[in-house]
Structure formats: C-alpha cells, structure tokens
Amino acid sequence: MNTRCPVCGQPVDPATAPTSTYRSITYALRCPHCKERFDADPERFLSNASGGHEHARGGGSAPIRLERLFP
C-alpha cells in the first residue's frame, strides 16, 4: 500500500490511515478530508502525484515542497 497520500502528498501510516479503494487498489489517505476529496474524484489525484490541499499548501498559496524545508 502507498506510504504517501495521493491527495496532499504527505506521509501516511497505512496501518492507521483512512483508506479508499479505487479500481481494486486500496489507497491510504492522510485524513478524513483527503479521503473525502479522493472519493469524489480519484482520477484527479492519481494523475497528479504532487497532490495539494491544505496540508501540503499554506492556505491559498502555491504548494510548498517539504523536501526543500526539511532536506
């Protein structure tokens, strides 16, 4: 199972994270909000590996790459 949320790109613990199944593949999500967004349009997030909602972004600003903040 994935170790990064397909919605926000943050690390997830597959053992405790909320999950969704799409096309017979189970995905771990970071939070209930990510799960809700993923369930509404999984193709959007599977084709956009960088993700991008409030966890990965500073509100309405451009996405912040955590690798740059924490090398």
C-alpha positions, 0 to 999 in steps of 0.5 A: 500500500502507498506510504504517501497520500495521493491527495496532499502528498504527505506521509501516511501510516497505512496501518492507521490511515483512512483508506479508499479503494479505487479500481481494486487498489486500496489507497491510504489517505492522510485524513478524513478530508483527503479521503473525502476529496479522493472519493469524489474524484480519484482520477484527479489525484492519481494523475497528479502525484504532487497532490495539494490541499491544505496540508501540503499548501499554506492556505491559498498559496502555491504548494510548498515542497517539504523536501526543500524545508526539511532536506 
